[in-house]
Amino acid sequence: MLLFLTSSPHLDDGRFNPANGFLDRLRDALPPCPRCLFISAAPDDWGGTEHAAWGIRHAMDLAGMQYDSFEILDRRTAGEAEWLVQNSDFIVFSGGHVPTQNSFYQDIDLFRLIYRFDGVAMGISAGSMNCAAEVYSIPELEGEAIDPNYVRFFPGLGLTSTQIIPHYNYLRDVILDGLRMFEDLAYPDSIGHEFCILMDGAYVIEDGNGRHEVYGEAYRLRDGFITPYHEASSNFYL
Protein backbone atom coordinates (compact mmCIF):
# COMPACT_ATOMS: atom_id res chain seq x y z
CA MET A 1 0.00 0.00 0.00
CA LEU A 2 1.09 3.55 -0.73
CA LEU A 3 -0.32 5.86 1.91
CA PHE A 4 -0.78 9.63 1.75
CA LEU A 5 -1.32 11.26 5.15
CA THR A 6 -2.70 14.76 4.67
CA SER A 7 -3.95 17.55 6.86
CA SER A 8 -6.21 18.85 4.10
CA PRO A 9 -5.64 17.98 0.44
CA HIS A 10 -7.90 20.76 -0.85
CA LEU A 11 -7.69 24.43 -1.67
CA ASP A 12 -10.59 26.72 -0.79
CA ASP A 13 -11.96 26.44 -4.35
CA GLY A 14 -12.20 22.65 -4.05
CA ARG A 15 -9.17 21.76 -6.15
CA PHE A 16 -6.51 19.38 -4.91
CA ASN A 17 -3.66 21.46 -3.54
CA PRO A 18 -0.72 21.28 -5.99
CA ALA A 19 1.70 22.65 -3.35
CA ASN A 20 4.70 20.51 -2.44
CA GLY A 21 4.05 18.25 -5.41
CA PHE A 22 0.96 16.67 -3.83
CA LEU A 23 -1.29 16.59 -6.89
CA ASP A 24 1.47 15.30 -9.16
CA ARG A 25 2.47 12.55 -6.73
CA LEU A 26 -1.12 11.46 -6.17
CA ARG A 27 -1.83 11.42 -9.89
CA ASP A 28 1.33 9.41 -10.60
CA ALA A 29 0.54 6.90 -7.84
CA LEU A 30 -2.97 6.07 -9.01
CA PRO A 31 -3.68 3.61 -11.81
CA PRO A 32 -5.70 4.78 -14.81
CA CYS A 33 -9.41 4.97 -13.92
CA PRO A 34 -9.13 3.66 -10.35
CA ARG A 35 -12.02 2.16 -8.43
CA CYS A 36 -12.46 4.61 -5.55
CA LEU A 37 -13.84 4.07 -2.06
CA PHE A 38 -14.65 6.88 0.37
CA ILE A 39 -14.84 5.66 3.98
CA SER A 40 -16.93 7.91 6.21
CA ALA A 41 -15.90 9.35 9.56
CA ALA A 42 -19.55 10.02 10.47
CA PRO A 43 -21.31 6.85 9.29
CA ASP A 44 -24.78 7.94 10.37
CA ASP A 45 -24.55 11.45 8.92
CA TRP A 46 -25.43 10.47 5.39
CA GLY A 47 -25.81 14.00 4.09
CA GLY A 48 -22.45 15.07 5.49
CA THR A 49 -20.79 11.95 4.14
CA GLU A 50 -22.27 12.48 0.68
CA HIS A 51 -21.05 16.07 0.67
CA ALA A 52 -17.53 15.12 1.76
CA ALA A 53 -17.36 12.34 -0.82
CA TRP A 54 -18.55 14.74 -3.50
CA GLY A 55 -15.64 17.00 -2.55
CA ILE A 56 -13.16 14.27 -3.47
CA ARG A 57 -14.97 13.44 -6.71
CA HIS A 58 -15.11 17.13 -7.60
CA ALA A 59 -11.39 17.58 -6.93
CA MET A 60 -10.61 14.57 -9.11
CA ASP A 61 -12.84 15.93 -11.86
CA LEU A 62 -11.15 19.33 -11.72
CA ALA A 63 -7.75 17.64 -11.94
CA GLY A 64 -8.84 15.56 -14.93
CA MET A 65 -8.40 12.35 -12.93
CA GLN A 66 -10.85 9.83 -14.32
CA TYR A 67 -12.16 6.96 -12.21
CA ASP A 68 -14.03 3.77 -12.96
CA SER A 69 -16.30 3.90 -9.90
CA PHE A 70 -16.72 5.87 -6.70
CA GLU A 71 -18.33 4.06 -3.75
CA ILE A 72 -19.14 5.22 -0.23
CA LEU A 73 -18.70 3.10 2.89
CA ASP A 74 -20.88 4.27 5.76
CA ARG A 75 -23.59 2.69 7.89
CA ARG A 76 -25.76 2.07 4.83
CA THR A 77 -23.13 -0.09 3.15
CA ALA A 78 -21.39 -1.50 6.24
CA GLY A 79 -22.48 -5.02 5.34
CA GLU A 80 -20.56 -4.73 2.07
CA ALA A 81 -17.36 -3.49 3.71
CA GLU A 82 -15.20 -6.46 2.80
CA TRP A 83 -16.29 -6.47 -0.83
CA LEU A 84 -15.87 -2.70 -1.14
CA VAL A 85 -12.34 -2.73 0.28
CA GLN A 86 -11.26 -5.69 -1.82
CA ASN A 87 -12.62 -4.14 -5.01
CA SER A 88 -10.97 -0.73 -4.67
CA ASP A 89 -7.77 0.77 -6.01
CA PHE A 90 -7.97 4.09 -4.16
CA ILE A 91 -9.33 4.42 -0.61
CA VAL A 92 -9.97 7.76 1.07
CA PHE A 93 -10.21 7.89 4.87
CA SER A 94 -12.45 10.88 5.52
CA GLY A 95 -11.81 13.69 7.95
CA GLY A 96 -14.07 14.10 10.98
CA HIS A 97 -14.17 13.29 14.69
CA VAL A 98 -11.34 10.88 15.48
CA PRO A 99 -13.03 8.67 18.13
CA THR A 100 -16.28 8.43 16.13
CA GLN A 101 -14.37 7.38 13.04
CA ASN A 102 -12.31 4.86 14.98
CA SER A 103 -15.46 3.31 16.45
CA PHE A 104 -16.91 2.85 12.95
CA TYR A 105 -13.67 1.24 11.79
CA GLN A 106 -14.09 -1.25 14.62
CA ASP A 107 -17.72 -1.88 13.68
CA ILE A 108 -16.80 -2.84 10.11
CA ASP A 109 -13.60 -4.68 11.12
CA LEU A 110 -11.53 -2.36 8.95
CA PHE A 111 -8.49 -3.19 11.09
CA ARG A 112 -8.53 -6.63 9.45
CA LEU A 113 -9.91 -5.74 6.03
CA ILE A 114 -7.40 -3.02 5.25
CA TYR A 115 -4.48 -5.46 5.35
CA ARG A 116 -5.84 -7.12 2.22
CA PHE A 117 -5.66 -3.82 0.36
CA ASP A 118 -2.57 -3.12 -1.74
CA GLY A 119 -3.57 0.02 -3.64
CA VAL A 120 -3.28 3.73 -2.83
CA ALA A 121 -4.88 5.19 0.29
CA MET A 122 -5.24 8.79 1.43
CA GLY A 123 -6.07 10.01 4.91
CA ILE A 124 -7.62 13.41 5.50
CA SER A 125 -7.19 14.96 8.95
CA ALA A 126 -8.87 12.46 11.32
CA GLY A 127 -8.47 9.81 8.64
CA SER A 128 -4.71 10.36 8.71
CA MET A 129 -4.69 10.23 12.50
CA ASN A 130 -6.56 6.92 12.62
CA CYS A 131 -4.05 5.31 10.25
CA ALA A 132 -1.49 5.13 13.07
CA ALA A 133 -0.80 2.00 15.07
CA GLU A 134 -1.41 4.11 18.18
CA VAL A 135 -3.66 7.07 17.54
CA TYR A 136 -3.22 10.35 19.38
CA SER A 137 -6.71 11.84 19.50
CA ILE A 138 -6.21 15.42 20.63
CA PRO A 139 -9.43 16.79 22.20
CA GLU A 140 -11.40 18.86 19.71
CA LEU A 141 -14.99 19.15 20.94
CA GLU A 142 -16.19 21.29 23.84
CA GLY A 143 -15.88 19.36 27.08
CA GLU A 144 -13.37 16.79 25.82
CA ALA A 145 -10.27 18.60 27.11
CA ILE A 146 -11.55 18.57 30.70
CA ASP A 147 -13.30 15.19 30.58
CA PRO A 148 -11.29 12.75 32.73
CA ASN A 149 -12.83 9.85 30.79
CA TYR A 150 -11.81 11.14 27.35
CA VAL A 151 -9.30 8.66 25.90
CA ARG A 152 -6.47 10.35 24.02
CA PHE A 153 -4.49 7.26 22.93
CA PHE A 154 -6.02 4.14 21.40
CA PRO A 155 -5.29 1.56 18.65
CA GLY A 156 -5.62 2.62 15.03
CA LEU A 157 -5.37 0.86 11.68
CA GLY A 158 -1.66 0.21 12.10
CA LEU A 159 -0.70 1.42 8.63
CA THR A 160 1.98 3.76 9.96
CA SER A 161 3.80 4.61 13.16
CA THR A 162 3.37 8.32 12.43
CA GLN A 163 1.02 10.08 14.85
CA ILE A 164 -0.41 13.02 12.94
CA ILE A 165 -1.77 16.27 14.34
CA PRO A 166 -3.32 18.18 11.39
CA HIS A 167 -4.32 21.80 10.77
CA TYR A 168 -1.52 23.44 12.75
CA ASN A 169 -2.21 26.73 10.95
CA TYR A 170 -5.61 26.76 12.69
CA LEU A 171 -5.26 24.68 15.86
CA ARG A 172 -2.23 26.52 17.25
CA ASP A 173 -4.50 29.46 18.12
CA VAL A 174 -7.48 27.45 19.39
CA ILE A 175 -8.58 27.62 23.03
CA LEU A 176 -10.68 24.60 24.09
CA ASP A 177 -12.31 24.43 27.51
CA GLY A 178 -10.05 27.29 28.57
CA LEU A 179 -6.92 25.39 27.50
CA ARG A 180 -4.52 26.13 24.67
CA MET A 181 -4.65 23.33 22.13
CA PHE A 182 -0.89 22.90 21.92
CA GLU A 183 0.79 24.43 24.96
CA ASP A 184 -1.70 22.95 27.44
CA LEU A 185 -2.76 19.75 25.66
CA ALA A 186 -0.47 18.47 22.91
CA TYR A 187 2.82 19.50 24.52
CA PRO A 188 2.32 17.58 27.78
CA ASP A 189 0.73 14.67 25.88
CA SER A 190 3.91 14.40 23.79
CA ILE A 191 5.95 13.20 26.76
CA GLY A 192 7.08 9.77 25.69
CA HIS A 193 5.58 10.26 22.21
CA GLU A 194 6.46 11.86 18.90
CA PHE A 195 3.81 13.72 16.90
CA CYS A 196 4.07 14.91 13.30
CA ILE A 197 2.30 18.26 13.08
CA LEU A 198 1.11 19.27 9.62
CA MET A 199 0.11 22.61 8.22
CA ASP A 200 -2.65 22.39 5.62
CA GLY A 201 -0.91 21.64 2.33
CA ALA A 202 1.76 19.49 3.99
CA TYR A 203 1.60 15.71 3.85
CA VAL A 204 3.45 12.49 4.60
CA ILE A 205 3.94 9.53 2.29
CA GLU A 206 4.32 6.05 3.80
CA ASP A 207 5.50 3.46 1.29
CA GLY A 208 4.65 0.35 3.30
CA ASN A 209 8.29 -0.52 4.01
CA GLY A 210 8.81 1.73 7.00
CA ARG A 211 9.94 4.66 4.89
CA HIS A 212 8.29 8.03 5.53
CA GLU A 213 8.67 11.22 3.54
CA VAL A 214 7.31 14.54 4.72
CA TYR A 215 6.58 17.35 2.30
CA GLY A 216 5.76 20.95 3.09
CA GLU A 217 5.66 22.81 6.38
CA ALA A 218 5.60 20.31 9.21
CA TYR A 219 6.90 20.06 12.75
CA ARG A 220 8.07 17.34 15.10
CA LEU A 221 6.68 17.50 18.66
CA ARG A 222 8.45 15.18 21.05
CA ASP A 223 8.74 15.24 24.85
CA GLY A 224 7.30 18.73 25.04
CA PHE A 225 9.60 20.28 22.43
CA ILE A 226 8.62 21.31 18.91
CA THR A 227 11.10 21.58 16.04
CA PRO A 228 10.56 22.10 12.31
CA TYR A 229 11.43 19.67 9.58
CA HIS A 230 14.05 21.89 8.00
CA GLU A 231 13.79 20.84 4.37
CA ALA A 232 10.77 21.23 2.08
CA SER A 233 11.11 17.51 1.49
CA SER A 234 13.00 15.33 3.95
CA ASN A 235 13.15 11.70 4.94
CA PHE A 236 12.68 10.65 8.52
CA TYR A 237 12.46 7.32 10.27
CA LEU A 238 10.47 6.57 13.41
C-alpha positions as CSV (number, residue, x, y, z in Angstrom):
1,M,0.0,0.0,0.0
2,L,1.1,3.5,-0.7
3,L,-0.3,5.9,1.9
4,F,-0.8,9.6,1.7
5,L,-1.3,11.3,5.2
6,T,-2.7,14.8,4.7
7,S,-3.9,17.6,6.9
8,S,-6.2,18.9,4.1
9,P,-5.6,18.0,0.4
10,H,-7.9,20.8,-0.8
11,L,-7.7,24.4,-1.7
12,D,-10.6,26.7,-0.8
13,D,-12.0,26.4,-4.3
14,G,-12.2,22.6,-4.0
15,R,-9.2,21.8,-6.1
16,F,-6.5,19.4,-4.9
17,N,-3.7,21.5,-3.5
18,P,-0.7,21.3,-6.0
19,A,1.7,22.7,-3.4
20,N,4.7,20.5,-2.4
21,G,4.0,18.2,-5.4
22,F,1.0,16.7,-3.8
23,L,-1.3,16.6,-6.9
24,D,1.5,15.3,-9.2
25,R,2.5,12.5,-6.7
26,L,-1.1,11.5,-6.2
27,R,-1.8,11.4,-9.9
28,D,1.3,9.4,-10.6
29,A,0.5,6.9,-7.8
30,L,-3.0,6.1,-9.0
31,P,-3.7,3.6,-11.8
32,P,-5.7,4.8,-14.8
33,C,-9.4,5.0,-13.9
34,P,-9.1,3.7,-10.4
35,R,-12.0,2.2,-8.4
36,C,-12.5,4.6,-5.5
37,L,-13.8,4.1,-2.1
38,F,-14.6,6.9,0.4
39,I,-14.8,5.7,4.0
40,S,-16.9,7.9,6.2
41,A,-15.9,9.3,9.6
42,A,-19.5,10.0,10.5
43,P,-21.3,6.9,9.3
44,D,-24.8,7.9,10.4
45,D,-24.5,11.5,8.9
46,W,-25.4,10.5,5.4
47,G,-25.8,14.0,4.1
48,G,-22.5,15.1,5.5
49,T,-20.8,12.0,4.1
50,E,-22.3,12.5,0.7
51,H,-21.0,16.1,0.7
52,A,-17.5,15.1,1.8
53,A,-17.4,12.3,-0.8
54,W,-18.5,14.7,-3.5
55,G,-15.6,17.0,-2.6
56,I,-13.2,14.3,-3.5
57,R,-15.0,13.4,-6.7
58,H,-15.1,17.1,-7.6
59,A,-11.4,17.6,-6.9
60,M,-10.6,14.6,-9.1
61,D,-12.8,15.9,-11.9
62,L,-11.2,19.3,-11.7
63,A,-7.8,17.6,-11.9
64,G,-8.8,15.6,-14.9
65,M,-8.4,12.4,-12.9
66,Q,-10.9,9.8,-14.3
67,Y,-12.2,7.0,-12.2
68,D,-14.0,3.8,-13.0
69,S,-16.3,3.9,-9.9
70,F,-16.7,5.9,-6.7
71,E,-18.3,4.1,-3.8
72,I,-19.1,5.2,-0.2
73,L,-18.7,3.1,2.9
74,D,-20.9,4.3,5.8
75,R,-23.6,2.7,7.9
76,R,-25.8,2.1,4.8
77,T,-23.1,-0.1,3.1
78,A,-21.4,-1.5,6.2
79,G,-22.5,-5.0,5.3
80,E,-20.6,-4.7,2.1
81,A,-17.4,-3.5,3.7
82,E,-15.2,-6.5,2.8
83,W,-16.3,-6.5,-0.8
84,L,-15.9,-2.7,-1.1
85,V,-12.3,-2.7,0.3
86,Q,-11.3,-5.7,-1.8
87,N,-12.6,-4.1,-5.0
88,S,-11.0,-0.7,-4.7
89,D,-7.8,0.8,-6.0
90,F,-8.0,4.1,-4.2
91,I,-9.3,4.4,-0.6
92,V,-10.0,7.8,1.1
93,F,-10.2,7.9,4.9
94,S,-12.5,10.9,5.5
95,G,-11.8,13.7,8.0
96,G,-14.1,14.1,11.0
97,H,-14.2,13.3,14.7
98,V,-11.3,10.9,15.5
99,P,-13.0,8.7,18.1
100,T,-16.3,8.4,16.1
101,Q,-14.4,7.4,13.0
102,N,-12.3,4.9,15.0
103,S,-15.5,3.3,16.4
104,F,-16.9,2.9,13.0
105,Y,-13.7,1.2,11.8
106,Q,-14.1,-1.2,14.6
107,D,-17.7,-1.9,13.7
108,I,-16.8,-2.8,10.1
109,D,-13.6,-4.7,11.1
110,L,-11.5,-2.4,9.0
111,F,-8.5,-3.2,11.1
112,R,-8.5,-6.6,9.4
113,L,-9.9,-5.7,6.0
114,I,-7.4,-3.0,5.2
115,Y,-4.5,-5.5,5.3
116,R,-5.8,-7.1,2.2
117,F,-5.7,-3.8,0.4
118,D,-2.6,-3.1,-1.7
119,G,-3.6,0.0,-3.6
120,V,-3.3,3.7,-2.8
121,A,-4.9,5.2,0.3
122,M,-5.2,8.8,1.4
123,G,-6.1,10.0,4.9
124,I,-7.6,13.4,5.5
125,S,-7.2,15.0,8.9
126,A,-8.9,12.5,11.3
127,G,-8.5,9.8,8.6
128,S,-4.7,10.4,8.7
129,M,-4.7,10.2,12.5
130,N,-6.6,6.9,12.6
131,C,-4.0,5.3,10.3
132,A,-1.5,5.1,13.1
133,A,-0.8,2.0,15.1
134,E,-1.4,4.1,18.2
135,V,-3.7,7.1,17.5
136,Y,-3.2,10.3,19.4
137,S,-6.7,11.8,19.5
138,I,-6.2,15.4,20.6
139,P,-9.4,16.8,22.2
140,E,-11.4,18.9,19.7
141,L,-15.0,19.2,20.9
142,E,-16.2,21.3,23.8
143,G,-15.9,19.4,27.1
144,E,-13.4,16.8,25.8
145,A,-10.3,18.6,27.1
146,I,-11.6,18.6,30.7
147,D,-13.3,15.2,30.6
148,P,-11.3,12.7,32.7
149,N,-12.8,9.9,30.8
150,Y,-11.8,11.1,27.4
151,V,-9.3,8.7,25.9
152,R,-6.5,10.4,24.0
153,F,-4.5,7.3,22.9
154,F,-6.0,4.1,21.4
155,P,-5.3,1.6,18.7
156,G,-5.6,2.6,15.0
157,L,-5.4,0.9,11.7
158,G,-1.7,0.2,12.1
159,L,-0.7,1.4,8.6
160,T,2.0,3.8,10.0
161,S,3.8,4.6,13.2
162,T,3.4,8.3,12.4
163,Q,1.0,10.1,14.9
164,I,-0.4,13.0,12.9
165,I,-1.8,16.3,14.3
166,P,-3.3,18.2,11.4
167,H,-4.3,21.8,10.8
168,Y,-1.5,23.4,12.8
169,N,-2.2,26.7,11.0
170,Y,-5.6,26.8,12.7
171,L,-5.3,24.7,15.9
172,R,-2.2,26.5,17.3
173,D,-4.5,29.5,18.1
174,V,-7.5,27.4,19.4
175,I,-8.6,27.6,23.0
176,L,-10.7,24.6,24.1
177,D,-12.3,24.4,27.5
178,G,-10.0,27.3,28.6
179,L,-6.9,25.4,27.5
180,R,-4.5,26.1,24.7
181,M,-4.6,23.3,22.1
182,F,-0.9,22.9,21.9
183,E,0.8,24.4,25.0
184,D,-1.7,22.9,27.4
185,L,-2.8,19.7,25.7
186,A,-0.5,18.5,22.9
187,Y,2.8,19.5,24.5
188,P,2.3,17.6,27.8
189,D,0.7,14.7,25.9
190,S,3.9,14.4,23.8
191,I,6.0,13.2,26.8
192,G,7.1,9.8,25.7
193,H,5.6,10.3,22.2
194,E,6.5,11.9,18.9
195,F,3.8,13.7,16.9
196,C,4.1,14.9,13.3
197,I,2.3,18.3,13.1
198,L,1.1,19.3,9.6
199,M,0.1,22.6,8.2
200,D,-2.6,22.4,5.6
201,G,-0.9,21.6,2.3
202,A,1.8,19.5,4.0
203,Y,1.6,15.7,3.9
204,V,3.5,12.5,4.6
205,I,3.9,9.5,2.3
206,E,4.3,6.0,3.8
207,D,5.5,3.5,1.3
208,G,4.7,0.4,3.3
209,N,8.3,-0.5,4.0
210,G,8.8,1.7,7.0
211,R,9.9,4.7,4.9
212,H,8.3,8.0,5.5
213,E,8.7,11.2,3.5
214,V,7.3,14.5,4.7
215,Y,6.6,17.4,2.3
216,G,5.8,20.9,3.1
217,E,5.7,22.8,6.4
218,A,5.6,20.3,9.2
219,Y,6.9,20.1,12.8
220,R,8.1,17.3,15.1
221,L,6.7,17.5,18.7
222,R,8.4,15.2,21.1
223,D,8.7,15.2,24.8
224,G,7.3,18.7,25.0
225,F,9.6,20.3,22.4
226,I,8.6,21.3,18.9
227,T,11.1,21.6,16.0
228,P,10.6,22.1,12.3
229,Y,11.4,19.7,9.6
230,H,14.1,21.9,8.0
231,E,13.8,20.8,4.4
232,A,10.8,21.2,2.1
233,S,11.1,17.5,1.5
234,S,13.0,15.3,4.0
235,N,13.2,11.7,4.9
236,F,12.7,10.6,8.5
237,Y,12.5,7.3,10.3
238,L,10.5,6.6,13.4
